[in-house]
Each structure stands twice: as C-alpha cells, then as structure tokens.
Amino acid sequence: MKNGKIRIGVSSCLLGNEVRFDGSHKYNSYINLTLSKYFEFHPFCPEVAIGLGTPRPPIRLIKTHTGVHAVGVKDPELDVTDRLERYGITTREKLEKKFYGFIFKSKSPSCGMERVKVYGSRGAAQSNGTGIFAAAILSGLPDLPVEEEGRLMDPVIRENFIERVFCYSRWHDMTALGLTAARLIDFHTRHKFVLLSHDETAYRELGKIIAHCGKRNIDSIATTYLQQFMAAMKKKATKRRHTNVLMHIAGFFKKDLDADDKKELQEVIHAYRTEEVPLIVPITLLKHYLRKFPNEYIAGQYYIQPHPKELMLRNHI
C-alpha cells in the first residue's frame, strides 16, 4: 500500500493513457476522480506490453478448430494469442499477494472479462468470450476481486466489487501479521454479518472450517477458507438477506430501546425492504443506537462500515 491506499491493477486506457489501437484512451471519471482517493492504481496494457505499439492494427478474437485466438482484423496471419497469454501469466505473478483487485476494460480482445465478441472463420460474430490477457489473470487468481469499468456503473455490482476489495485487503493485512488460529477466528467473527448478507450457507460452511483451526495445518485451513470466503462474496447481497441481517443486529438492542424506538427501527428496516429508502438509512439508525448503547461485538462487525462512507455506496442500494 501507498499512503494508505489499496493497490489495484487497471487497464491502462481507463486512466487516460493513450494506448489503444488507434492512439486514443478510455478515461473513466469514476475510477480517476472517486476510486483513486482510496485505491493506488497500477496500469497494464497487454497489447503495448507485447510490442504491438501505438497506434497499431486492431485485433479480435477468432474461433478456430484449435480454440479461440487473438488475430489481426486485417491481417489474420498476425496471431498474438501466445504472447498475450504469456504476459497474462507474468502479470498475475506480480499481482499475487501484492495487488487486491483489478479493473479491466470491457469488450477488449485482450482485457475484456466477458461479452467479448468471438468471430467465426467467415467473419461474423458467433459468440461471446473473454479477452486472452484477462483469461490468464482470472484462471490463475480466482480469489482476486475483478470487475469491468462498464459494470461498475451498476450500483449493486459496484458495491459488491469494492466490498470484496476491502475484504481481500483485510485478509492480506491479517496474514502479514502472521497466520494464527486466533486471527483467523477473529477475521471470521468480524465478517459474520457481511457473509450473511451474501450467502448464509457459505457462512455456516466457513464456520465448520474454522472449527478445525486447532486440529489441522493452519496454512491449509486458511487456503480453503479464503477460496470459499471470496466465492461467497462474489454472490450479490440481496434486500432480503440485508433485511435479515438488519433484523439480527436490531435484536442486540432489544433490551435498550423503548417501545417507540423499537417501532421506529422496525419501520425503517421495513421501508428498506420495500425499497422506500436505501440501505444507508437503517444502517445510520443502527449506528446511532450503537453510539448510544455501546456493544463491542456489533462495533467490531465490518458490516456496519465495510468501506469508506465517503464512497456513499450504500446510498444507492
């Protein structure tokens, strides 16, 4: 990390660098003006990195009898599949344990995560696929939080990605201190409501893994735990699951609140469930009661504030 910011990889053109095939860029204002306050972005352009230059002849994905290849649009003899894949493998070695997320350029034959056009031998688009560079990253680093810049415009997807980045960063902060059973249990405990908002079954399965902390190799347990934890976090939180979590947390204050306060809290949670108010409203009320009636367990839950409030992610879900 640098200046307290979380290190993130990003397709270079999204930062405004003129590295596209036609010498242009795809500057993204949300990435550069908002996320840059919290993330330290490191640019990657696989096509420039493998020597194609800028400007350059465009490439596209072609499906052949040997698989999907990245070849020149005007010169099909130009096949850069192997070079892009090798660069992807080299890059993921740099990303592992040093980076906590990656934002790809959508629809790119090198960087696109999904919905990249794949053409047939006769030149017509036949299906959708994944960019060659992106595929190498995704296959080798399945736990790494990744997203495309276009999908970040969806508030639910945006919140999910950023929440995963902060969880992944916290995990590596924890392991950097030295992996112990106590730290792993604490990590699981503090992410209880975060996990419940995404996947209750996964939370209970992860609890079973944690139960073996003192009986099996801690490194092996941690590897399995992280894989299942990050897989659970990929599932989008829903209003129903958020509502269940809110009700659960509200239960911790049932002895402290009077009848009117309890009624107000229930009404606000119901208003969230019926989409009358965003998630930030019941969360803010719960924070108010937490300040008024301190509870160490709830205060330690990352669900209360999983990412900087200035990002206002819960104002839109």
C-alpha positions as CSV (number, residue, x, y, z in Angstrom):
1,M,0.0,0.0,0.0
2,K,1.0,3.6,-0.6
3,N,-0.4,6.5,1.5
4,G,-2.9,4.0,3.0
5,K,-4.4,3.3,-0.4
6,I,-5.2,-0.2,-1.6
7,R,-3.1,-1.4,-4.6
8,I,-5.3,-2.2,-7.7
9,G,-4.4,-3.2,-11.2
10,V,-6.3,-1.5,-14.1
11,S,-6.4,-1.4,-17.8
12,S,-4.1,1.5,-18.7
13,C,-6.5,3.2,-21.1
14,L,-9.0,3.7,-18.3
15,L,-6.6,6.0,-16.6
16,G,-6.5,8.2,-19.7
17,N,-3.3,6.8,-21.1
18,E,-3.3,6.9,-24.9
19,V,-2.6,3.2,-25.5
20,R,-5.5,2.0,-27.6
21,F,-5.0,0.6,-31.1
22,D,-6.0,4.0,-32.6
23,G,-3.9,6.0,-30.2
24,S,-6.8,7.1,-28.0
25,H,-7.8,6.3,-24.4
26,K,-11.0,5.4,-22.5
27,Y,-10.6,7.7,-19.5
28,N,-13.1,6.7,-16.8
29,S,-14.1,9.5,-14.5
30,Y,-15.4,7.3,-11.6
31,I,-12.1,5.4,-11.5
32,N,-9.9,8.5,-11.7
33,L,-11.9,11.0,-9.6
34,T,-13.6,8.8,-7.0
35,L,-11.9,5.5,-6.6
36,S,-8.4,7.0,-6.9
37,K,-8.9,8.6,-3.5
38,Y,-8.8,5.1,-1.9
39,F,-7.0,2.9,-4.5
40,E,-3.5,3.1,-5.8
41,F,-3.9,2.3,-9.5
42,H,-1.2,0.5,-11.5
43,P,-1.8,0.5,-15.2
44,F,-1.4,-2.5,-17.5
45,C,-1.8,-2.6,-21.3
46,P,-1.1,-6.1,-22.6
47,E,-1.1,-5.2,-26.3
48,V,1.5,-2.5,-25.8
49,A,3.5,-4.7,-23.4
50,I,3.9,-7.5,-26.0
51,G,5.2,-5.0,-28.5
52,L,2.3,-4.1,-30.8
53,G,2.9,-0.4,-30.3
54,T,0.5,2.6,-30.5
55,P,-1.2,3.1,-32.9
56,R,-1.4,-0.5,-34.2
57,P,-3.5,-2.7,-36.3
58,P,-6.6,-3.8,-34.3
59,I,-7.0,-7.4,-33.2
60,R,-10.1,-9.5,-32.5
61,L,-11.0,-13.0,-31.2
62,I,-11.5,-15.7,-33.8
63,K,-12.8,-19.2,-33.0
64,T,-10.8,-21.9,-34.8
65,H,-10.5,-25.7,-34.6
66,T,-7.7,-25.2,-32.1
67,G,-9.5,-22.8,-29.9
68,V,-10.0,-19.0,-29.6
69,H,-7.2,-16.9,-31.0
70,A,-6.4,-13.2,-30.9
71,V,-5.5,-12.2,-34.5
72,G,-5.3,-9.2,-36.7
73,V,-8.5,-7.8,-38.1
74,K,-6.9,-7.0,-41.5
75,D,-4.1,-9.5,-41.2
76,P,-5.3,-12.9,-39.9
77,E,-1.7,-14.1,-40.1
78,L,-0.9,-11.9,-37.1
79,D,-1.6,-14.2,-34.1
80,V,-0.7,-12.8,-30.7
81,T,-2.6,-15.3,-28.6
82,D,0.5,-16.9,-27.1
83,R,2.2,-13.6,-26.3
84,L,-0.9,-12.2,-24.6
85,E,-1.3,-15.4,-22.6
86,R,2.3,-15.4,-21.5
87,Y,2.1,-11.7,-20.5
88,G,-1.0,-12.5,-18.5
89,I,0.8,-15.3,-16.6
90,T,3.7,-13.0,-15.9
91,T,1.4,-10.3,-14.7
92,R,-0.6,-12.5,-12.4
93,E,2.7,-13.4,-10.7
94,K,3.2,-9.7,-9.9
95,L,-0.4,-9.3,-8.8
96,E,-0.4,-12.2,-6.4
97,K,-0.1,-11.1,-2.7
98,K,0.7,-7.5,-3.9
99,F,-2.5,-6.4,-5.5
100,Y,-6.0,-6.6,-4.1
101,G,-8.1,-6.2,-7.2
102,F,-8.2,-5.5,-11.0
103,I,-10.4,-3.4,-13.2
104,F,-10.5,-4.5,-16.8
105,K,-11.5,-2.7,-20.0
106,S,-14.8,-4.2,-21.2
107,K,-15.2,-5.8,-24.6
108,S,-11.4,-5.8,-25.3
109,P,-10.0,-8.9,-27.1
110,S,-7.1,-8.7,-24.6
111,C,-8.7,-7.3,-21.4
112,G,-12.5,-8.0,-21.6
113,M,-13.8,-10.2,-18.8
114,E,-16.9,-11.3,-20.6
115,R,-19.1,-10.5,-23.6
116,V,-16.1,-10.0,-25.9
117,K,-17.2,-10.8,-29.4
118,V,-15.8,-14.0,-30.8
119,Y,-15.8,-14.2,-34.6
120,G,-16.1,-17.2,-36.9
121,S,-13.9,-18.1,-39.8
122,R,-16.3,-16.3,-42.2
123,G,-16.0,-13.0,-40.3
124,A,-19.4,-12.9,-38.4
125,A,-19.6,-12.6,-34.6
126,Q,-20.8,-16.0,-33.3
127,S,-20.5,-15.9,-29.5
128,N,-19.1,-14.0,-26.5
129,G,-15.8,-14.8,-24.8
130,T,-13.1,-13.5,-22.5
131,G,-10.0,-11.5,-23.6
132,I,-6.8,-13.5,-23.7
133,F,-4.9,-11.5,-21.1
134,A,-7.9,-11.3,-18.8
135,A,-8.5,-15.1,-19.1
136,A,-4.9,-15.7,-17.9
137,I,-5.4,-13.5,-14.9
138,L,-8.8,-14.9,-14.0
139,S,-7.8,-18.6,-14.3
140,G,-4.6,-18.1,-12.2
141,L,-6.1,-15.8,-9.5
142,P,-9.6,-16.9,-8.8
143,D,-9.8,-15.2,-5.4
144,L,-8.7,-11.8,-6.8
145,P,-11.6,-9.3,-6.9
146,V,-12.1,-8.3,-10.5
147,E,-14.6,-6.2,-12.5
148,E,-15.0,-4.2,-15.7
149,E,-15.4,-0.5,-15.8
150,G,-18.8,-0.6,-17.5
151,R,-20.3,-2.9,-14.9
152,L,-19.1,-0.5,-12.2
153,M,-21.9,1.8,-13.2
154,D,-24.4,-0.7,-11.7
155,P,-24.7,0.3,-8.0
156,V,-25.1,-3.3,-6.8
157,I,-22.1,-4.6,-8.8
158,R,-20.1,-1.6,-7.8
159,E,-20.7,-2.1,-4.1
160,N,-20.0,-5.8,-4.4
161,F,-16.7,-5.3,-6.1
162,I,-15.4,-2.6,-3.7
163,E,-16.6,-4.6,-0.7
164,R,-14.6,-7.6,-2.0
165,V,-11.5,-5.5,-2.5
166,F,-11.6,-4.3,1.1
167,C,-12.2,-7.8,2.4
168,Y,-9.3,-9.2,0.3
169,S,-7.1,-6.4,1.6
170,R,-8.0,-7.1,5.2
171,W,-7.3,-10.7,4.7
172,H,-3.7,-10.0,3.5
173,D,-3.2,-7.4,6.3
174,M,-4.2,-10.2,8.7
175,T,-1.9,-12.8,7.2
176,A,1.0,-10.3,7.0
177,L,1.0,-10.2,10.8
178,G,1.4,-14.0,10.9
179,L,-1.3,-16.5,10.4
180,T,-2.7,-17.9,13.7
181,A,-5.9,-19.7,14.7
182,A,-6.9,-16.7,16.8
183,R,-6.5,-14.2,14.0
184,L,-8.4,-16.5,11.6
185,I,-11.2,-16.9,14.1
186,D,-11.3,-13.1,14.6
187,F,-11.5,-12.5,10.9
188,H,-14.4,-14.9,10.5
189,T,-16.2,-13.4,13.5
190,R,-15.9,-9.8,12.4
191,H,-17.2,-10.7,8.9
192,K,-20.2,-12.6,10.1
193,F,-22.9,-10.2,9.0
194,V,-21.0,-9.3,5.8
195,L,-21.1,-13.0,4.9
196,L,-24.7,-13.5,6.0
197,S,-25.7,-10.6,3.6
198,H,-24.2,-12.6,0.7
199,D,-24.6,-16.3,1.5
200,E,-25.9,-17.7,4.7
201,T,-25.0,-21.3,3.7
202,A,-21.4,-20.3,3.0
203,Y,-21.1,-18.6,6.3
204,R,-22.1,-21.8,8.1
205,E,-19.7,-23.9,5.9
206,L,-16.9,-21.5,6.7
207,G,-17.7,-21.8,10.4
208,K,-17.1,-25.6,10.1
209,I,-13.7,-24.9,8.5
210,I,-12.8,-22.5,11.4
211,A,-13.8,-25.2,13.9
212,H,-10.7,-27.2,12.8
213,C,-8.2,-24.5,13.4
214,G,-6.6,-26.3,16.3
215,K,-6.7,-29.7,14.7
216,R,-5.2,-29.2,11.2
217,N,-2.5,-27.3,9.5
218,I,-3.3,-23.6,9.7
219,D,-2.0,-22.8,6.2
220,S,-4.1,-25.5,4.6
221,I,-7.2,-24.3,6.5
222,A,-6.5,-20.7,5.5
223,T,-6.2,-21.5,1.8
224,T,-9.5,-23.4,1.8
225,Y,-11.2,-20.7,3.9
226,L,-10.1,-17.8,1.6
227,Q,-11.3,-19.7,-1.5
228,Q,-14.7,-20.3,-0.1
229,F,-14.9,-16.8,1.5
230,M,-14.2,-15.0,-1.7
231,A,-16.5,-17.3,-3.7
232,A,-19.3,-16.4,-1.2
233,M,-18.5,-12.7,-1.5
234,K,-19.0,-12.8,-5.3
235,K,-22.7,-13.6,-4.7
236,K,-24.5,-10.3,-4.7
237,A,-26.1,-9.3,-1.4
238,T,-29.9,-9.0,-1.7
239,K,-32.5,-6.9,0.0
240,R,-33.9,-10.0,1.7
241,R,-30.6,-11.0,3.1
242,H,-29.7,-7.4,4.1
243,T,-33.1,-7.2,5.9
244,N,-32.4,-10.4,7.8
245,V,-29.0,-9.1,8.9
246,L,-30.5,-5.7,9.9
247,M,-33.2,-7.6,12.0
248,H,-30.5,-9.7,13.6
249,I,-28.4,-6.7,14.6
250,A,-31.5,-4.9,15.8
251,G,-32.0,-7.8,18.2
252,F,-28.9,-6.8,20.1
253,F,-30.6,-3.6,21.2
254,K,-34.0,-5.0,22.2
255,K,-33.2,-4.6,25.9
256,D,-32.0,-1.0,25.4
257,L,-34.7,0.5,23.2
258,D,-38.2,1.7,24.4
259,A,-41.3,0.7,22.5
260,D,-41.3,3.8,20.3
261,D,-37.6,3.3,19.3
262,K,-38.2,-0.3,18.5
263,K,-41.2,0.6,16.4
264,E,-39.2,3.2,14.5
265,L,-36.4,0.8,13.8
266,Q,-38.7,-1.9,12.6
267,E,-40.4,0.7,10.3
268,V,-37.2,1.9,8.8
269,I,-36.0,-1.7,8.1
270,H,-39.4,-2.4,6.5
271,A,-39.0,0.7,4.4
272,Y,-35.7,-0.5,3.2
273,R,-37.1,-4.0,2.4
274,T,-39.9,-2.4,0.3
275,E,-37.4,-0.1,-1.5
276,E,-38.7,3.1,0.0
277,V,-35.3,4.0,1.4
278,P,-31.7,2.9,0.6
279,L,-29.6,0.7,2.9
280,I,-27.8,3.6,4.4
281,V,-30.9,4.7,6.3
282,P,-31.4,1.7,8.6
283,I,-27.6,1.4,8.9
284,T,-27.4,5.0,10.1
285,L,-30.1,4.5,12.7
286,L,-28.3,1.3,13.9
287,K,-25.1,3.3,14.2
288,H,-27.0,5.9,16.3
289,Y,-28.2,3.2,18.7
290,L,-24.7,1.7,18.8
291,R,-23.2,5.1,19.9
292,K,-26.0,5.4,22.5
293,F,-25.8,1.8,23.7
294,P,-22.2,0.6,23.0
295,N,-21.9,-3.1,22.0
296,E,-18.4,-4.4,21.5
297,Y,-19.5,-7.3,19.3
298,I,-21.6,-5.2,16.9
299,A,-19.0,-2.4,16.9
300,G,-16.4,-4.9,15.7
301,Q,-18.6,-6.1,12.7
302,Y,-17.3,-4.9,9.3
303,Y,-20.9,-5.0,8.1
304,I,-21.6,-1.7,9.9
305,Q,-19.0,0.0,7.7
306,P,-17.3,-2.3,5.2
307,H,-15.8,0.5,3.1
308,P,-15.3,4.3,3.5
309,K,-18.6,6.1,4.0
310,E,-17.4,8.8,1.6
311,L,-17.9,6.4,-1.3
312,M,-21.6,6.5,-0.5
313,L,-22.1,3.0,-1.9
314,R,-25.0,2.2,0.4
315,N,-26.8,5.4,-0.6
316,H,-27.8,3.6,-3.9
317,I,-28.7,0.1,-2.9
